[in-house]
Amino acid sequence: MKYVLVISDDGTVPLGHEEIERLPAHVAWMDYMDRAGVTLLGGARLRPGGDSTTVRTRDGQVLISDGPFVETKEQIGGFAMIECDDLDMAVEVASRHPFAAHGAVEVRPVWE
């Protein structure tokens, strides 16, 4: 099955995707997935929520606002799409993601 790991943190890690990929904890996470037979299908580090634009449509009107759509301490900082046997393995992979220790990793199945 395919799962998206939605990675949230408090936005205080000012590192880009390539810098995060070189961190020892991230390298260890990638090595763990290789050993466990989990395939990383893709992923990306997102820019901070303050750089986002939220779009809504109401009664035929397009409403645009700066920033994320909710006020929260945690922001979506990135995502990873994995393929593994089942939800239990996806949860195990998420629990080992370096940002799970100070943020959150939501595991969401991909609708196929």
N, C-alpha and C positions, 0 to 999 in steps of 0.2 A: 504494500500500500504506500501511497504517497502522503506525506504530511508537510505542512508548512510550520516552521517554528517561528513564531512572532516574538522577537526579542525586544524587551522593554527595559529601559534603565532611566536613571534620573537625569541623563543628558550631560553629566559632568565629565565623561570620558571624551576628550577632544581629539580623538584619533580617527583617521580615515580607515577605510576597508583594508588597504594594503598594510598599514601600520598594525592594525589589529591582527591580521593574518600572521604576522611575525612574532607576536607575543608568545612566550613559552606555554602559557595556559591554553591558548588557542591552538597551537601546534599539537599539544597533548590531546586536545579534544578531537582534532582531525585524525590523529594516529589511532585513537580509540575507535572512531567510526570505521576506519579501514580494517582494524582487527576484528570488529564485530560484524563486518559484512554489510554495513549501512552505506548506501550510496548518497553522496551529496550531489543533488541535481542542479543546484544553483543557489544564489543568495546575494545579498547586497547590504551594505551599511548605508543607512539613510542619513541625510542632512538633518540638523536639529529641527524640532517641531516649529520653532519660530521662523524657519525658512519656508514653511509650507503655506499653501493656499487651500482653503476649504470652499467647495462649491456645493450649493444646494439649489433645488428648484422648488418653488412654492407658487401655486396658482399661475403657472406659466412664466413666472419671473425667475431669472437666474440671479442668485445671491452669492456674492463672493466676499470672503473675509480672509484676513491674514491669520496665519497660525493654525494650530490644531483645533479640532472641533470640540474638544472638551478641556476643561481646566483640570489638570492632574499633575502630580509630582513625577509620575513615570510617563515616558514618551516611547512610542515605537521607534527603536533605534536601528532596526534592521530585520532581516528575515533570512531563513535558510530553508530550502526545500530538500527534503530527504526522501529516500525510498527504503523501506525496511519491512520486516515480516508482519508486524502488528503494532497496536497501540502501546503495549507494554515496552517494546523496544524503543519506540519513539519517545516515550516518557523517560526512559533511561538515558537516551541520548540528550534530551532536553535538560535533564538534571545535571549532566556533566558539562553543559555549556558554561564557559567562564562567567557570563553575565547573570546566570541563575543565582550566583552567590550574593549579588547585591541588587539585582533587578528582578525580572520575571521572564519566563519563556512560556508562551502559550503554545500548546500543541493543537493544531487544527487539521483534520483530515481534508484532503483535496477531493472535491466532487468530481468523479470520473464517470 
